[in-house]
Amino acid sequence: MSAPARRAPRGLALYATVLCLLAVVAAVVSFANGKWFGVLWVLVAGLTSNMAWYYHRRRPSSAPTESAG
């Protein structure tokens, strides 16, 4: 049995960004309908934006860095 495939941080950053955009849209729609439930969507958008930023920064660079010494 093979080991489960590990998802790349780039993919996780993309998924978190999409979720953030969907949460923002849900918040706007909720506030436009006069519901205060949009506050929760704003909190979800904040959480997912932080996740996207974390996974984007965690992604290894394609070019190795050389230290000058």
Steps between C-alpha positions, in 0.01 A plus 500: 500500500648836404522801729238770450609782272594820676335813367737777401482825699427679172178305465402571859569870449277498193218320683525740795489799264189364328334440837590854606339646188187290551478611863528865396222453244285327762560787743405762242182311407412452866548868585310605185205291620514675838624197694763534770613145427751659262723572800580129519584496130740789553673299774523198269644724227765625742594149604526371144700803386752429775513136391558602139779735602663232717495235230617746236799600714570137595539396136865421426667724246587345166853640492741405778650795682873529543642672801780743428788420721 
